[in-house]
Amino acid sequence: MKKMTILALCLTLLALNSFAQVSGSEKRYLRIGSLQSHFSAYGSERAWTGVYYEGLRWPAQYPYQDNSVIKRAWVACKDFKNAEGVDFSSYAVYFYAGDEGISLFPMEMKESAKFENPIVYVDGEDLNSIFASDIDTVDANQIPDRIITNVVNTSMGLTQTRTVLAFSQEYHDNYFIKIYTFTNTGNTDWDDEIELTDSLHAVRMGWGTRYSMGRETASYTEGAQLYGKHNWVTKRGETYADHYQEAITVADPIKDWIRAGWSYLGQSNQLTWDNIGAPDVNGSGRLVSPHNTGSAILHVDVSATDSSDNINQPTFLGWHAGDTYPSVGYQRVEDIPGMAAVYSMLSGNPYSGLGGNERMDEENLESITHRLDPQTIHGDGGGTNVMMTYGPFDLAHGESVVIIEAEGINGLSREMCEEIGARWQQAYKNPSDNGPFTLPDGSTTTDKDFYKNSWVYTGKDSIMLTFSRALRNFDNGFDIPQPPQPPTNFTIESGGDRIHMSWLASPSESESDFAGYKIFRAIGKPDTTHEEIFACGLGTDHPNIDYYFDDTTPVRGQAYYYYIVAFNDGSKNQTEMNPRGPLYSGRFYTQTTKSAVLKRQAGNDLDAIRVVPNPFNIRRSGTKLDYLGEPNKLMFLDIPGQCIIRIYTERGDLVKTIDHTDGSGDEEWRELTDSRQTVVSGVYLAHFELPDGRSTYRKFLIIR
C-alpha cells in the first residue's frame, strides 16, 4: 500500500508542476551524508570537471574519494513517427550533454530541503554560506533531508522525471534513492506545445554506469584507473522472484536475493603486487580503494496500468564495456541502424558482444588471490560499466511507468583500511613474514594477499547491507526512524587560553526522545578521526536556547576542527529499519573545514618574539615534531597584537607582507609569497613593525 502511495505521489507532483527551460549544465549537490554527489539538469552525469572526475564521494569526510566517472543512459522505442511525420522502425535518445536542444530539453532542476542549513561560524567566517545555492525551497513536511527533482523532455515525446532522495540518518546516509518516472507527454522540446499524441510502442530504457573506485586510487594503481579501466562488476538477485516477499530484519539484514549490480577494483597487469584494495605500497600501506559502488533495483512497474513490482525485471543486469556503445546520431532516417543497435542493447544484447549478465568476477576469477586484470576480459580502454536495462513498455499519450533504484557505496572503514593495509605492507616488504594473519572469521592464514583480500571482499556484504536498508526504507514509505535536527547555529571562536563554542537549540528539543548534544574534535586537519570531547543533556547548565562549551585542552600552534550533533535516546528507533539505539543528527551539517587555534596573548617585549620551527625542515613538516597535519606552516609567536610583518630573502627581496591586526600574540605563515609561490630553501628575515614605529628583526632558515 505504501509503495502505491509513493508512486501516486510522484505522478501527482509531475502533473501539478509547470516547467520552464533550464540549462543542461545546471547542477544540484547533495552534501548531507557520508555519500555526496551532484546531479546534472540534462538527465544524466558525466563527472569530468576538466581536471578530475567529480561525484559520489564516499566517505565524504576524506579528500579524493570521488567514485563517479560517467553514466550512459538511453531511451528507445519501436515504430515511431516524429513531429515532422517521419517514420522510424527504431528510435533512440542518448542522454548526453552535447545533445541539449537537439534531443534533450531540460525543464526543471530543483532541490528542496527539510530544513535550512545550520549557520556555522569559525572566527567570524560563515562556512555554510557557499552552499546556499544548493537549496531552492524548504519543505518541513518532506521525510528525506533533501529531494532533487529533475525533468527532461526528449525528442521522442517521452519525458524523464528523476526524483533523488537523500538522508542524513547514519544508517541510511550512504545511498541515494532515485525514482525515475517516464511519461508519454508528447512534448518534444522546451515549449508547452504538445507535438505528439500517439502511443509509444515497446519503450525500453537503461543505463551503464562507470566508477573510478576512489579518486586517489589512480595514484596508487595507474593513471588509467582514473576512468575505471580495471573494474570488476558483480551482481546479485538471480533468485529475486523466489524471495522478494521475505522480511528483512535487524537480526537478518543482508539479503543476496536483492537485484543489484556494482563495481570494485581489480588487478592491473602493470603492477607486480596484488592490488585488491589498492594498497599504498610506498607509503603507509593504507588500502585506498575499499569502495563497492553500484545500484540496486527497488521497484519496476509491470506496466502503465499496473504499478505493482515486476519481479521479472530488469531486462538486463550485468556488465558492459565502458566505451563500446552504438551512436544514435542526430535521430535522422540515416541514423536508424545505430538506433536499432541501441534498442538491441537495451533489449539485453551487449553491443559488439562486450558484456554479459553473469557475475563477471566470479565467472573469471579462480580465487580471491587470482591476479587477473579485468581489462583482459572487457577489452575496452574505458573500463567496465554496471549495466541495467528495462522494458518493453507500451505507453499511451499521458501514461507513465516508474522505475526506482538505490545507488550507494560501502566497504571497509578508514580505520580498517589503515590497519589491514599496514599489516599487509609489513609482510610485503619482508618476504619472510608469514604471519599469522587474522581473517574476518577469526581464523588465521600465512598468506598476506589472502589475508588482505579476505578483508576487502567483506565489502560485498557491506554493499548488500546498504541495499537491504534502502529496500526496507522504500518498503516502509521512506518513514525511517529520524534523528533530531542539528542546532540552527554553531559558533566557534579562537581565544587566548581556550576555544569557545556556542550553539542555538535544535528545533527537535520539543520531541519526547530528545537527549542532548555532543561535540567532536579533530586535530591538525579536518579529514581525520574526530573524537568526542563534550556531551550534555537538554538544558544542562544553560537555558535551552543558548548553549556553550569552552575547549581548554588545545595546544598552541595546532589546528582544531569540530562538529556538533544533537542526539536522541533511541526510544523511537525500535523498528526493523536499522540497528536500534540513539540516533545523531548528520555530522556534515556542522563539520568545520576552517581551523580554530589557541591564540597567545599579545606580546609586549620585542625581544621575546620567536619563529617556530626554526630551522624549518620540510622532512618533519606536518608531523608530530612540528604542526601535525599542517605542512609548510611557520608560526610567529609572542608578537604584538598590532604589527606589520615583512618577510625578506637574505639578499633583501621582499616576498611577503602580513598585516597582523587580531590583537593576539600569534600569526602563521604557510611559506607562500605575495604572488602565491612557495618559497625556496634559504635564510630569511622577518621584520616586525609596530604602529608606534618600533621594530625588530628575526632571522630563520627554511630547508626544502
Secondary structure, 3 states (H helix, E strand, C coil): CHHHHHHHHHHHHHHHCCCCCCCCCCEEEECCCCCEEEEECCCCCECECCCCECCCECCCCCCCCECEEEEEEEEEEEEEECCCCCEEEEEEEECCHHHECCCEEEEEEEEEECCCCCEEEECCEEHHHHHHHHCCEECCCCCCCEEEEEEEEECCCEEEEEEEEECCCCCCCCEEEEEEEEEECCCCCCCCCCCCCCCEEEEEEEEEEEECCCCCHHHHCCHHHHHCCCEEEEEECCCHHHHCCCCCCCCCCCCCCCCEEEEEECCCCCCCCCCCCCECCCCCCCECCCCEEEEEEEEEEEECCEEEECCCCCCEEEEEECCCCCCCCCCCHHHHHHHHHHHHHHCCCCHHHCEECCCHHHHHCCCCCCCCCCHHHHCCCCCEEEEEEEEEEEECCCCEEEEEEEEEEECCCHHHHHHHHHHHHHHHHCCCCCCCEECCCCCEECCHHHHHHHHHCCHHHHHHHHHHHHHHHHHCCCCCCCCCCCCCEEEEEECCCCEEEEECCCHHHHCCCEEEEEEEEEECCCCCCCEEEEEEECCCCCCCCCEEEEECCCCCCCEEEEEEEEEECCCCCCCCCCCCCCCECCHHHCCCCCCEECCCECCCCHHHCEEECCCEECCCCCCCCCCCCCCCCEEEECCCCCEEEEEEECCCCEEEEEEECCCECEEEECCECCCCCECCCEEEEEEEECCCCCEEEEEEEEEC
